[in-house]
Amino acid sequence: MNHPIRSTWPYLRWFLLLLLGTMLVLMLMASLLSNAAFGQLFEEHGLIEWLSFAIWLVVAAVFARMALRGGGVVAWLAVPVCIAAALRESDLHKSLTGYSVLKLGFYSSPDFAAWQKAVAGLAVAITAIALIALLALAVRSALRNGIVNPPMLLLILAVGLLVVTKVFDRAPAVLLEDFGIALSDLTRRWLQAFEEGLEALLPVPFLLAFIASRASSTTAAPFSRSG
């Protein structure tokens, strides 16, 4: 009989294959699509960004279903975080007032009603508490059991992807403004495609980390049923 941790390694392999395949497809699309088609897919509020929004909501629904079926505290905590990520991805966090509720200026400004600040503040607080709780559970597991297990490695990959997408987003402007390096049109298209495409992939490793941890009976998994 397979060891519980060993039986979860396929989840990590599946995601790595998905990641490599996605990057190849994104590179080909950026290289071959016309400017008009590329813009429709990868510009702000393009198809890929709305796909990311939809994937976050689907993952939130999966976590909610698992929570209702005894998935534990982690599944419950993941629901508001996924919903908040979906709203942030589509800029719907600005729809209440036209101004980002994530900025401190929103709460200090006299231009917004008290009820708007209260609703926005409550939503942000719930999300922040859930995110901090999830981070604390993952850190506790890493300190106790190490990081060489598929759920934890999937989480590390997810965080790494998040950082990489932000680097891709800022790299052209930073290189030009700070170093005088102007990237070619093709390179900028690759970076933009990677940024939007990999952002759409972000929910997947978080979900796989939770599923892998539930498939394992060891406490080394950061998202074990006991939370």
N, C-alpha and C positions, 0 to 999 in steps of 0.2 A: 504493500500500500504506500502511495506517495506521501511524503511529508507535506503538511498543510502549506508551508511557505513555498516549497518547490512546485506545488500544483498551481500557484498563482503567477509564476513567471510568464506564462503565455500572455497574460494581460499586458505586461510590459512590452513583450515582443510585438504584439498586435499594434500597440500604439506607436512603437518605433517605425514599423512598416508603414502605418498610416501617415506618420509625420514625413517620412522620406518620400512617399508617393505624392503627398500633398505639395511638398516643396517642388518636386519635379513638374507637376501639373501647373503650378503657379508660374514657374519659370518659363514654361512653354507658352502659356497664355500671354504673359507679359512680352514675350518675344514675337509672337505671331499675330496678335489681335491688332485691329486698326485702332487709331486714337479714339474714335467715337465709341467703339465697343469696349475698349479698355476703361474709358471713363465711366460708362454705365455700370461696369462691374466693380471698379476699385476706388472711384472717387468717394468723397464724403456723402453719406446717405445713398450709396450705390447698392447694388444687389448683394454683394458680399457682406456689407455691413448689416443689412437687414437679415441676411442669413444667420449672421452671428447672433443677432437679437433673438431670432426664432430658436436657435439651438440652445441658448441660455434658458429660454422659457421651457423648452422640452425637458432639459436636464432638471430644472426646478420641479416640473411635474413628476418626473421619475423619482426624485428625492422625496417629494410629498407622498407619493404612493408607497414608497418604502417606509417612510415614517409612520404612516397609518397601518402598515403591516408589521410593525414591531422593529423598525430599523434602528431605533435608539435615538439618543439625543443628537448625535452628529447629523443624522438625516434631517431632523427638525431645524437644526442650525443652518444647514446648507440651503434650505429653501429661500429665506429672505436674502441671503448673499447672492444666490443665482438670479433672483428677480431684480435685485439692485444692479447687478452686472448687466442684465438685459436692458434696463432702463438707461443706464449710463452709456451703453453701446449705441443706442439710438437717439441719444440726447433728450430723452423724454424726462430726464431729471430737471430740465429747464422749462417743461411745458406748463407747469403750475403758474409761473410768474414771468417766464421769458429770461430768467437769470438763474445761473447755476446755484442750486441749494447746497452745493459742496463748498462754496466760498463763504468765508466769515463775513464778508461785506454784505451778504444777503441778510444776515441776522441783525446787523447793526444799522442797516439802512432804514430811514423813515418812509421809504417809498413802497414798502410792502406791509400788508395787513398782519395783525398779530396772529390771526388764524392760519394764514399762510406759513408763517414762521413756525407755528406750533406743529402743524401737520408735517412740514418738511423736517423739522428738528426731530420729531418722533420717528419718522422713517429712517433718517440718518442714524439716530441713536440705536435703533433696533438692529440695523445692518452692522454697525460698528461693533456692538456687543457680540453679535453672532460671529463675526469675523475674528474678533480677538479670542473668543472661546475656542473656535476651531484651530486657530494658530497655537493656542496654549496646549490643546490636546495633542497636536502634532509634535510640538517641541518636547512635551513630556515623554511621548513615546520614543522620540529620537534619543533623548538622554538616557532612557532606561534600556532601550533595546537596540540602539544603533540605527543606521540608515540603510543597511544592505538587505532590504526586502522590497518586493515589487510595489506595495502601496506607497511607501515612503519615497522610493525612487520616482514614481509617477508624480508625486507632489512636487518633488524637486524639479522635474522636467517642466511641470506646469508653471512654476514660479520663474524658471529660466526662460520659458517661452514668453512670459509676460514682459520680462526685462528686455529680451531681444526685440520684441515688437516695438517697444518704446525707443530703443536705439535706432532701429530702422526708420522710425518716424522722424527722428530729429537729426539723423546723420547728414542728409544733404545740406540742410541749412547751417548746421554747425561747421561742417567742412568748408563751406563757402565763406561764411562770415568770419570764422576764427582763423582759418588756414589758407583761404584763397583758392581752395581746391573745388573746381566745378566738375561734378560727375556727368558722365554721358547720359543722354536721354534713355538709352537702354538700361543702364545701371539704376537710374532713378525709378524706372518702371519696375525693375526687379524688386527693389527695396519696398516700393509701395505695394506691390502684389504680395510680397512676403508679410508685410505689416498687417494688411487687412485679412489675408487668407489665414495666417497663423492665429490671429485674434479670434477668428471664427472657430478655430480648432481648440481653443483654450478650455472650454467646458469639458471636453472629452477626458483628459487625464484626471481631472478632479472626480468625475463620475467613476472612471475605471478604478481609481485608488480606493474608493468606498466599496465598490463591488468586490474587488480583490480582497480587501480586508474582511469582508463578510464571508468570503469563500474559505478563509483561513481560520482555524480555531486557535491560533497563537496570539498572545497579547502583544507580539512585536508589531502587529499591524496598527497603524496610527488611528484608523477609523473602525476599530473593533466594535462589536455590538455593545459592549459595556461602556463605550465612549471614554 
